[in-house]
């Protein structure tokens, strides 16, 4: 069975930047408190852009960088938990915006682990011969479900999208996407919630923090083991950008002192399913990681779900 690889990345963020000082004008908070608690300095907030608009913009950039065209794409997968429309799905709308003809198209919702889940399912589809070239996108408009009077949540979230073009590897080419390690802790599923017809996001922050900083590092190491990559060989670690203290806690337990640790949380906030591809796309754009170098991706969040794999940097 053929493997798969990431051929190119792309990302999109709204133009509006919201600083901590701006938030402090309408909720009881301040810049120092936010930076100390979650590590965020700014976040991007969408205006009229929809989840599909942002997803298509990121995917269009990835496609342009890949050397492929819309005619080459036969699968579109969008990870999101914030689309307000139940049908048509975001993937079909992205395909229509980009002129992708007759692809398999579906959305996937595992909240903040969504991109890693989507990447795993697409890798499986390619290995099974059900697809050859795919768009894998994480896109969120969390501002639609944020209570801007709740200082415990409104300081955290931002909007944006990141995308990857994933393609089959040649028979003589090493695979570029390692085996996925995925699962969930459903008994803790109420820890992060977006419930009801007109929902606001709510979470039990301390519960999520304890789970993330104690349970996830061994699972991330499993992803390295399954890929045949020692942690010391990693060029970068791109976890879900949930909280700077969580990122630091996991990275410390992984013992990867020479790897670049993604900290897009500082300028983008928590963008849920968009956070991993957004951070990885910026790394690629800035040429911080050599092409072909191993990078550990690991997403975690609502459900509580988790998924991770080692990929080769495009």
N, C-alpha and C positions, 0 to 999 in steps of 0.2 A: 504494500500500500504506500502511496506517495505521502510524504509529509507536507508541511506547510511552513511558510515564513511570512514575516511582515515585510512588505516591499516598500512602504512609505507611510508617513504619518502626516496629519494635518490637524489644526485646531481653530476654534473661533471663540472670541469673547466679546460681549457687548462693549460699547464705547464708554458707558457711564461707570466711573469709578466712585465707589462709596467708601470714604475713610472712616476710621474709628471716631474721629472728632465729629463727623457729620452725624453718626449714630447717637453720639452723646447729647445731641441737641434735642432728641425726643424720647430717649430712654435713660434711666439712671445708670450710666456706665462712663468709662473714660478709656483713653488710649492705653494707658499703662496697665489697667486691669485686664483688658482684652488681650493685649500682647502676652501678658504673664499667664493668663488662663488657657488660651488656645493657640497663641502664636500668630494671630492674624493681624495684618496692618491695613489691608484693603480687600475689597471684593468687587466683582463686576455685577451689575444689575441690568437686566434686559428691559427694554421698553416695549415696543410693539412686536419684537421678534417672538416667534413661537418656538417650541421645542424642535419642530420639523425645520424651521428656518435655520436655526443654529446647527442642527445636525447636518443639513445639506451643505452649509457653508464650510464646515470642517471636512466633510467627506469630499467636497469638490476640490479642496486644496490637497488632500491626500491623493486623490485620483490624478491630479495634474502633476504631482511629484513622482508618481509611480511609473510613468511611461505607458500606462494602459489607457484605454478610453472607456466611456460608458458602455460601448458595445461589447466589451470584454467581461463585464461584470455579470455573474449569474446568481449571486446571493447577496442580499442586503439584510443586516441584522442591527437593530437599534436597542441598546440598553437604556431604559429610562423608567423612572417612577413618578414623573410629574407631567406627563401628557394629559391634557384635560379632555381630549377626545378619545372615546373608546373605539370608534371605527370611522374612517379607515385608520389603520395603524400608521405609526410614524414612518416605518420602513417603506411602505408603499408611497407615502408622500415624498420621501427623500428620493426614491427611484424616479418618480414623476418629475421632480424639480431638476434632476441631473440627466434625464433622458435615458435612463437604464431601461431596456426593453425586456419585459417578461421575466424578471428575476424571481426566485424564491424570496419571500420577504416576510419577516416577522419581528415583533418586538419582544423583549425579554425584561422581566422585572424582578431583580433581586436587590433592588436599591443600590447601595454603594459598592457592592461587589459585582455589579452588573457587567462591566466591561470585561473582567476576567472570565466570568461565566460565558459571555457571548463569544469571546475569543476561543474558549474551550469547545463550545458547540460547533463553531465554524471549522476549527481544526479537525474535529471528528467528521464533519460533513465532507471535507476535502479528502481526508484519508479514506473515507468510504466510497469516494467517487461520485458523490452527489453534487459536488460543486468544484469549480476550479479557481475562480477569482471572486473574492468577496469584499464588501465594505462592512467593516465592523465599527460601530459608532456608539459612544456614550454621550448622551445629551440631557441636560436638565435645566429647567426653569424653576428653581426652588423659591424664587421670590413670589411666585404665585401661591405658594402654600406656607409662607412665612408670616407669623404674627409679629408685626413690627412694633408691638407694644410689649413683647415678651423678651426681656434682655437676655434670658438664658439661651434663647435660640436665634434671635435676629442678628446677633453678632457673628454667627458662625457661617451662614450659608451664602452662596453666590451662584451665578448662572454661567453657562458655557457649554462647549462641546469639544470632543476630541474624536479623531477617527483614524482607522488604519485600513490600508489595502492589504489584504491577505491573499496570497497566491500559492498554488501547489509548487512543491520543489521538484526538480528534475530527478530522475532515477539515481544519478550519480552525485547528487547534491545533498549535503547533510541537512537534516530538518532544522528549521529555525524557530519552532514553537514546541517546547517540551510538554510532557504529560501534565494535565491539570490535576491539582489537588483541590477538591471542593467538598463542601458539606454545609451543615447548619447546626444551630443550637435552638431548635424551635421552642423549647421550654422557656427561652428568654425572649421570645418574639415580640412581646409588648414593650421592650426597651426602646424601640424606635418605631414611631407610628405616624401614618398619614391616613386618618380614618374619616369616613362619612362623606356626604355629598358636597359639602363646602369645607374642606379640611384645612387644618393647620398642622404643621409638623410638630411633633412632641417627642421628647426622648428622656430616658433616665440616664443622665450623663455619667454618673459615677458607676452605675452597673455596666455600661458599655466600656468605660475606661478600664475597669478591673478585668473584664473578659478579654479585651483586646491586648492588654499588656501582659497577661498571664497565659492565655490559651493559644495565641496565634503564632508566636515564634517557632514552636516545634512543627507546626503545620507548614510554615514557610520553608523550614529546613527540609521537610519531606519533598517539597517541589524541587529543591535543588538536587536531592538524592535521586529522584525519579528522572531528572534530566541528565544525571551523570556529571553534575557540575559541583565542585566543592565551593562552599561559601566564600573561601579566600580568593576564588577565581572571579567572583562577580565584579563587574565594572560599575554597576549601579543597582540601587534598590529603589523601586518606585511603588510605594504602598498607596492605598487610598489616603487621600489628604484630609483626614478627619480632624486632626488635632496635633499640633507640633509635639506635645508631650507624649502622645501615643506613638507617633512616628519614632521619636527618640528612644522610647522604651523598647519597642520591638527591635529596632536596629541594634541596640546595645546587647540584647539577648542573642542576636544572630552572630555577633562578633565578626563584623565585616569592616574593619577600620579603614581599608583602602578603597572601599566602594563609595561612589557618589550617592548621597541620600537625597532624594527628591524632596524639596520643601516649597512647592508651589502654593501650599497653604498660606504662606505669608502674603502673597499678592493676589490670590484668587479666592481664598476662603475654601470652604467645603463645598464642592460641586457634585457630590454623590457619584453617580456612574460615569460622569465626565472627568473625574479628577485624575485617574490614572492615565488615560490617553492624552489629556491636556498637558500633564506634567511631562510625559515621555516625548510628546511632540515638541515641546519647548527645548528639551535636552537635545533632541536630534537637530532642531533648527540652530541651536547655539553650538553644535558640534562638540558637546561636552563628553560624548561617549563614542569611541571608534566604531565604525561599521563592523558588524560581525561579533562584537563583544557581548558576553552574556549579561543579561539584565533580569533581575527578579521582579516580577509584578505580583502584588498581593492585595486583593480587595476584601473588604469586610464591612458589614453594616446591617441594615434592617433585615429582620428575619428570625434570628440573627444568622446571616449567611456569610460564607467566606469562599474565596477561590483564588488560586495563584498558579503561576507557571513561570519557567525561565524561558525568555525569548532572546533571540539574537538581534542586536540593534540594527535597524535598517541603515 
